[in-house]
Each structure stands twice: as C-alpha cells, then as structure tokens.
Amino acid sequence: MLPDDTTLTAQGLAPTGTGRLLLIACGALAREILALKAQNGWDHLDLTCLPANLHLYPERITQAVEDSVLKHRASYEQIFVVYADCGTGGLLAAKCAALGVDMVAGPHCYSFFEGNAAFAAHEDEITAFYLTDFLVKQFDAFVWKPMGLHKNPELRDMIFGNYTKLVYQAQTRDPALEAKARDCAARLGLAYEYRFTGYGDLATALTDFTDFTAQAAKA
C-alpha cells in the first residue's frame, strides 16, 4: 500500500524487494510511477523513493541518489534514476554517468511532465510558477511554510512579485485538485492556468528503459 503524501514527503518509499529492475525516484513521483507500472504490467520493476522534500535542498539530491544506488545495486540487475536535473547544476547527471546508471532527461519534473520539447518552447513563461498534482496537495509543506508565508504573509509580494501566473500541470483529471490549485494561485496573488499534461515524458522514459532492458536480456 502506498504511503500518504506526508510520508512520501518526509520519508520516501522503501523497495518491496520484488522485480529485477529498480527505479530510484523522488517521492513526489511515486503515485505516477506506480500508476504507469500497473497500467503496463511492469511487474519486473521495483520502486524506491527518496523523500520528496529533498527538493527543498537540491544540493543534497546527488549524494542521496548515489547512496541509494550503492545500497541497492547488488540486489537488482539494473537501476534507473527517475530524477531530472532538479537544481543540481549537472552534478546528478555526472554522478549517474560515473555510477553507470541512466536517468530521466530534462531540467525538472515540470519539463518532463509536459514533454521536454513542448516545455522548452514556452519562452514566455519565465514568470510562471508551476505545480503538479503532488505539489498542489502538498502546497503548504513545499511552498507556504518553507517560505515563511504562514507566519509572515506580507512576504508574499516580495517573493512572488516577479511571477505573473501559476500553471497547474495536472497528471490526473481531478476537479477537487483543480479547485485547490485555483486556491493556491489566489493565495499567491497570481493568475491561474490549468494545463493537463498526463505523464508526459515520464511515461516515455520508463517505457524506453523497460524496452531497452528487455532487448538486452534477449541479446
């Protein structure tokens, strides 16, 4: 059973120990990855997630991923890292290359959810603030409280004064989440835009990984 979002934020998800291949992912992606796993019958994939709140400290992500790879490497045939660059300034990609493991392409999850090519075409969105399904649900834990807005709401205009809109990239069609995303935009004083992305390049990356490993096994 998948833990609640608060647990995924602070603790992550342990692997089940079943499957030949391991995905090491951010806790913010757990629901989407498990949904894709179920839809595609990827029973040979196991999943472990690092705490989603590592994104508040991107300088810690590379070491956490390396520790997880080294911890689990002996138990699986191959490992795939389901992180984009995520603010590591290329350090995560360099570390994955040194460890001999592949990772999802893209600068961050907002890009690969929309599709890296499509996201790159939004040259006019440097003033957009993005939320995914997970971040809408965990808005207080990732935005409101870490930025001190729960205690000092007057900081809002100082922090978000250069933003013009909040873009909700929806992975699922959920009216309750859309209503909450609208509320998040109102709390930040931003215009609201809804954009259904589904799983985007995340689905493509995981499909490519499973196809490649299947072909390699037959070789």
N, C-alpha and C positions, 0 to 999 in steps of 0.2 A: 504493500500500500504506500502510495506517495505521501510523504510528509506535507504538512501545511506550508504555506508560503513563508511564514515567520521562521520555521525551521530551516527551510531552504535558504533563507537569507543569512542566518547566523551560523548554521552548522553544515549545510550541504546535504549530500546523499551518499551513503556507502554503497559499494557494488554488491550485487547479490551473489557473486561468485559463479554465475552460470553464463555460458557463452564463451566463444573462442576469442572474440574481439572486444576490446574495451574502448568506450568513449569516455574521455575526461572532459567534463563540461562545466560551465557556470551554472550555479543553482537556479538562475533566472531562466534557464532554457530547459529545465527538467521536464515540464509538462509537454512542451512542444516535441522534444526528442522522444519521449515515451509514446506520444500520440502517433508519431511517424513510425516508430518501431512496431506498434500494434497494427497500424494500417497496412504495413508492408510485410508483416510476418517475419521480421528480422529477429528471430529467436536466438541467433548466434551472436547477437550484440548484447553486451552488458554495459551498464552506465554507472558512473560515479560522478558526483558533482561537488565542486568546491563551493564554499559559502558565497552566495551572491553578493554579500556586502564587501567582498574584495574590490569591487568596482569603486568603492569609496577611497581605496588605497591602491591605485593601479601599479605603484612601484612594488607591491608585494605579489602581484599575479605571477610573474615569471618564476620566482622561486617556488611558489606554491604548486605550479604546474610541474616543474622539474621534480619536486619531492614526490608528487603523486605518480609520475611516470616511473621513477626509480622504485617506488614502493610496490607497484603492481606489475611491473614489466615481466617478471618471471612467471606470472600466473596466466598470461594471455599471449596469443600468437602475434597479435599486432595491436597497437594503440593509435587512436585518432583523437586529436585535441580539438574540442568544439569551443574554441575561443577565437575571436578575431584579434586584431592588434590590441584593442581595448585600452588605449592610452599608455602602452608600454614603450612607445617610440621605437618599435622594431626589435626590442630585446626579446620578446616572446618568440618571434619568428626565428631569430638567430639561435635561441636556445633549443627550439624544436628541431631545427636543422642539425644542431650538434648532437642531439639525442637520437636522431634518425626517425622522428615521428612527424607525420603530416598534421596540418591544422586547417581550419576554415579560412578562406581568403576574405579579406576586407578589413576596413579600419575599425568597425564596431558592429554590434548586432543590428543597429538601425539600418545600416547599409545592406547587410546580407538578408535581412527580412524583406526589405523592399526589392532586393536584387541589386548587386553592386553597380551594374551598368546604369540601371534606372536611377539609383540614388546619386551617382556621380553627375548625372545630367541636371540635377537641381542646383544650378549655380546660384540661384537667387535665394537659397534657403540658409544662408549663413546666420540668419537671425531667428531660426526656428529651434524650438525646444521639443525633443521627441520623447514619447512614452510608448512602451509596448504593453501588452496585456499584463505581464508581471509587474511592471513599474506603475501601472495605474493602480493595481491592487496594493502595492507597497509604496505608494506615493509619500506617505508620512515618514516611513523608515528610510527612504532613499533621498528625499528632497526636503520636505518640510522641516523635519527635525535636525538632520545633519547641517543644514544651512542656518539653523537657529531661528527659523521663522515662527516656530511655536512659542518662543519667548520674546522675540523682537520682530513682530510683523512689519515694523517700519523699514526693515532691511529689504523687503521685497523689491521695491522700486530701484534700490541701489544694485541689487544682484541681477534682476531681470529687466532693468531699464532699457537695455540694448536689444532685447528679444522682441519680436513682433507677434509671434503666434506659437501655439502649442499644436504639434502634429501627433495625433494618436494613430500609431501604426498597429492596427488590430490584427491579431493572428486568428481570432475566432469572432464570429458574429454574435455578440452578446449585448443586448440593449442595456443591461444593468451596468456593464463595464463602460459602455459609451456614455451613459449618464454620469458615471463617476469621473470619466475623463473630461467631460464638459465642466464639471465642478472644479477639477484640478486647474483647468485653464482660467476659470473665473477667479480662483484663489490667487493665481499668479498675475492676474490682470492682463491676460493675453488673449488674442483672437484664437478661435478653435477651428481645427481642421481634422476631419476623420478620413483615414486612408486605410482601406482593407488591403493587407499585404499577404495574408496567409503565412506560409512558412518560407516563402521566397527561396533564396539560395541555400538556406539551411537544408531543405529537402534535397536539393541538387547535390550538395556536398556529401551528405550521408549516403545517397544513392550511389554516387561515384565511388565512395570508399567501399561500400559493400560489393559493388560490381568488380572493382579492381582486385579486392582480396579474393573474391570467388574465382576470378580468372587466374590469379597467381597460384591458388590452391590446385587448379587443374593442370597447371604447366609442369 
